[in-house]
Amino acid sequence: MDESRLQKIEDYLANQLSEEEARLFELEIQNDPDLAKEVALAKQVNHHLSDTIGEDSVPDNEYTEKIREFVQSEEATKVREAIAKAGKEYAPAPKKGFWNNSLFRVAAIAVLFLTVAGVVYFGNNNTGPGLYAAYYSEKDVPAIIQRDETTDALENAVIKFQDENYQEALQEFEAYLSSNPENINPNVYVYTGLSHMNLGHEEESLMEFDNLINSDALDSSKGLWFKALALLNFGEKNKAKEVLEQLVSNTSNFNFELANELLGEL
C-alpha cells in the first residue's frame, strides 16, 4: 500500500479529513473493495491496540474479567510501551502513530494477542475456557442410533455438527425435534446444546442440556456433565461447580470420577 493511501486511511479513521474529503473518500471505499478491506482492517487493529475494551460488546463473566484485569495491569502497560518503543526504533519518522510500517502493525497485534493469550490461557490453566478445553472429549458425545424414517436426517445433522457447521446442524436437529415430539432421541440434546454453545448462545445451550437432564433417558446425567462444561466455556465457574456437585451426588452418574477431579480444579 502506498504512503498517501495509508495516510488517508489514518486521517479518515481519526476524523481529520474535511467534510468534503471524507465524503469523497467514502465514495472511493464504496467503489474499491480492496480499499474497503484495508479500512476495515485498520479499524480492527485500532481496536486491538487501544487501551480499553468496549464494555457494551463484552459479556460479564470470569473469563472476560481476567482480560479486563490484564488490559489494566502493569504488564499490559509494559507491552504497549514496548510496542511504542519498537515503533520509534523501526519506523523513525512516522507521520501519525505506528501505521507507516505494515509489518510493524501486524507484529504489534501479534505481540499483544500472544501476551493476552499467554496470561489468560497458559499463565492460568484454571480459567473456565481452559478447563473446558482440558476436559471436553469428543468420545463423550453420544452416537445417535435411530432406525426409522428420521435416520437419514439425523445422520446428516451429525455430519454437519462434526464438520463444525453448527448453524445448519441446529436447523436439522430442530426440524427433527419439532417433527417427532413423541419419539425424541434424547442424545440429540447433547448435539443441540453443544451447537448453541459453539455459536455463543449461552441460554439456549443450557436449556438443551436441561432437556436431557429432565428426560427419562438412562444416561440423562450426561446432561449434567455437558452443562457443567458449557458453563465453564462461558466463564461461569461457580455455576459449573454447582452442577458438578449435583453430578457427583450419585456414583452411577456419567463421568463421576472425572467430575470429582474437575471439582478439585475449581
HURAQUI-V303578 format. One record per residue. RES is the residue in three letters. PHI is phi in whole degrees, -180 to 180 (none if undefined). PSI is psi as a letter, one per 30 degrees, with the letter a starting at -180 (* if undefined). OMEGA is omega in degrees with one decimal (none if undefined). Layout:
res-><RES/RES>
phi-><PHI/PHI>
psi-><PSI/PSI>
omega-><OMEGA/OMEGA>
This chain:
res-><MET/ASP/GLU/SER/ARG/LEU/GLN/LYS/ILE/GLU/ASP/TYR/LEU/ALA/ASN/GLN/LEU/SER/GLU/GLU/GLU/ALA/ARG/LEU/PHE/GLU/LEU/GLU/ILE/GLN/ASN/ASP/PRO/ASP/LEU/ALA/LYS/GLU/VAL/ALA/LEU/ALA/LYS/GLN/VAL/ASN/HIS/HIS/LEU/SER/ASP/THR/ILE/GLY/GLU/ASP/SER/VAL/PRO/ASP/ASN/GLU/TYR/THR/GLU/LYS/ILE/ARG/GLU/PHE/VAL/GLN/SER/GLU/GLU/ALA/THR/LYS/VAL/ARG/GLU/ALA/ILE/ALA/LYS/ALA/GLY/LYS/GLU/TYR/ALA/PRO/ALA/PRO/LYS/LYS/GLY/PHE/TRP/ASN/ASN/SER/LEU/PHE/ARG/VAL/ALA/ALA/ILE/ALA/VAL/LEU/PHE/LEU/THR/VAL/ALA/GLY/VAL/VAL/TYR/PHE/GLY/ASN/ASN/ASN/THR/GLY/PRO/GLY/LEU/TYR/ALA/ALA/TYR/TYR/SER/GLU/LYS/ASP/VAL/PRO/ALA/ILE/ILE/GLN/ARG/ASP/GLU/THR/THR/ASP/ALA/LEU/GLU/ASN/ALA/VAL/ILE/LYS/PHE/GLN/ASP/GLU/ASN/TYR/GLN/GLU/ALA/LEU/GLN/GLU/PHE/GLU/ALA/TYR/LEU/SER/SER/ASN/PRO/GLU/ASN/ILE/ASN/PRO/ASN/VAL/TYR/VAL/TYR/THR/GLY/LEU/SER/HIS/MET/ASN/LEU/GLY/HIS/GLU/GLU/GLU/SER/LEU/MET/GLU/PHE/ASP/ASN/LEU/ILE/ASN/SER/ASP/ALA/LEU/ASP/SER/SER/LYS/GLY/LEU/TRP/PHE/LYS/ALA/LEU/ALA/LEU/LEU/ASN/PHE/GLY/GLU/LYS/ASN/LYS/ALA/LYS/GLU/VAL/LEU/GLU/GLN/LEU/VAL/SER/ASN/THR/SER/ASN/PHE/ASN/PHE/GLU/LEU/ALA/ASN/GLU/LEU/LEU/GLY/GLU/LEU>
phi-><none/-75/-61/-66/-67/-63/-65/-67/-62/-60/-65/-64/-69/-90/58/-105/-89/-69/-59/-69/-63/-65/-63/-66/-67/-66/-65/-61/-60/-63/-99/-130/-58/-66/-64/-59/-65/-65/-67/-62/-63/-62/-62/-63/-66/-57/-63/-72/-97/-78/-83/-127/-109/-65/-63/-68/-103/-115/-71/-96/-155/-65/-66/-68/-64/-65/-66/-59/-61/-66/-58/-91/-82/-65/-63/-64/-61/-64/-63/-63/-66/-66/-64/-63/-65/-63/-61/-70/-73/-100/-134/-65/-130/-72/-81/-150/67/-107/-79/-74/-122/-63/-64/-64/-58/-63/-63/-62/-63/-62/-61/-65/-63/-66/-66/-62/-61/-64/-68/-76/-100/-89/-72/-145/-74/-92/-69/-56/-60/-66/-68/-58/-62/-74/-107/-74/-136/-61/-65/-79/-73/-71/-75/-108/-111/-140/-118/-156/-67/-91/-55/-62/-63/-67/-62/-65/-65/-64/-61/-66/-62/-65/-84/65/-94/-68/-65/-70/-60/-59/-59/-74/-64/-68/-64/-63/-63/-76/-91/-137/-66/-90/-140/-81/-80/-63/-64/-59/-64/-65/-67/-68/-65/-70/-64/-61/-60/-69/-93/83/-95/-63/-61/-65/-60/-66/-64/-66/-68/-63/-61/-71/-59/-89/-83/-91/-64/-63/-105/-61/-67/-59/-61/-65/-62/-71/-66/-63/-65/-62/-60/-62/-64/-87/83/-100/-66/-65/-68/-62/-61/-62/-68/-65/-64/-67/-65/-79/-72/-136/-66/-88/-71/-60/53/-55/-68/-63/-63/-62/-64/-66/-59/-65/-85/-94>
psi-><k/l/e/e/e/e/e/e/e/e/e/e/f/g/h/g/l/l/e/e/e/e/e/e/e/e/e/e/e/e/f/j/e/e/e/e/e/e/e/e/e/e/e/e/e/e/e/f/g/l/f/l/k/j/e/f/g/k/l/j/l/e/e/f/e/e/e/e/e/e/e/f/l/e/e/e/e/e/e/e/e/e/e/e/e/e/e/e/e/f/i/f/i/k/e/j/b/g/f/f/j/e/e/e/e/e/e/e/e/e/e/e/e/e/e/e/e/e/e/e/e/e/f/j/f/g/l/e/e/e/e/e/e/e/f/k/k/f/f/f/k/k/l/j/j/k/i/a/f/f/e/e/e/e/e/e/e/e/e/e/e/f/g/g/i/e/e/e/e/e/e/e/e/e/e/e/e/f/f/h/f/f/h/k/j/f/f/e/f/e/e/e/e/e/e/e/e/f/g/g/i/e/e/e/e/e/e/e/e/e/e/e/e/g/l/g/k/e/h/f/f/e/e/e/e/e/e/e/e/e/e/e/f/g/g/i/e/e/e/e/e/e/e/e/e/e/e/g/f/j/f/f/l/k/h/e/e/e/e/e/e/e/e/f/f/*>
omega-><-178.1/-172.8/-176.6/178.8/179.3/-179.6/-179.8/176.6/178.8/-178.1/-179.7/-178.6/179.5/-179.6/-178.4/174.8/174.4/-179.3/-179.9/178.8/179.6/179.9/180.0/-179.9/178.1/173.9/176.5/-179.5/-179.3/-174.4/-177.3/-178.3/179.5/178.1/178.8/178.4/-179.3/178.2/178.8/178.4/-179.9/177.5/-179.3/-178.7/176.9/-179.6/-175.0/178.8/-179.9/-176.9/-175.3/176.0/179.6/-173.0/-177.2/-174.3/-176.2/179.9/177.2/172.7/-174.1/-178.6/-178.5/176.9/178.7/177.8/177.7/180.0/-179.3/-178.0/-178.3/-173.6/177.3/179.9/178.7/177.3/178.7/178.3/179.8/178.9/179.0/177.7/180.0/-180.0/178.9/179.1/179.9/-177.7/-173.8/173.9/-168.7/-178.1/-179.7/177.0/178.5/173.9/-173.3/-164.3/-175.4/179.2/-174.4/178.0/178.5/179.2/-179.6/-179.5/-179.8/179.1/-178.5/179.6/-177.8/-179.3/-177.8/178.7/178.3/-179.5/-179.7/-179.5/-173.0/-174.1/-173.3/179.1/-179.4/-178.0/-176.4/177.2/178.7/178.8/178.0/177.3/176.1/-178.3/-178.3/-172.4/178.1/178.0/177.4/-179.7/180.0/179.7/-172.5/172.2/177.1/-179.7/-176.8/-178.0/175.7/-175.4/-179.1/-173.7/-176.8/-179.3/179.9/179.1/177.9/179.2/179.2/179.0/179.1/175.9/-179.0/176.6/179.9/174.2/-167.3/-178.2/179.3/176.7/178.8/-179.1/-178.5/177.2/-178.0/175.0/177.3/-177.2/-177.8/-177.8/-173.8/-171.2/-176.7/-175.2/-175.6/171.3/-173.3/178.6/177.7/-177.7/175.4/-178.8/-179.5/178.4/179.5/177.8/177.5/180.0/-178.3/175.7/177.8/-178.7/-173.1/-175.5/-179.0/179.3/-178.3/178.8/179.7/178.2/175.5/177.4/177.7/-179.7/-175.9/-179.3/178.0/-177.7/179.5/-179.3/180.0/-179.8/172.9/178.1/177.7/-178.8/-177.6/176.2/177.9/179.5/179.0/178.3/176.6/-178.6/177.5/177.3/-176.6/-173.7/-178.7/178.1/177.3/179.1/178.9/-179.7/179.3/177.2/175.3/-179.0/-175.4/176.9/179.5/-175.3/-179.7/-179.4/-176.7/177.9/-178.2/-176.8/178.4/179.5/175.3/179.3/-179.8/175.9/178.3/179.8/-173.7/none>
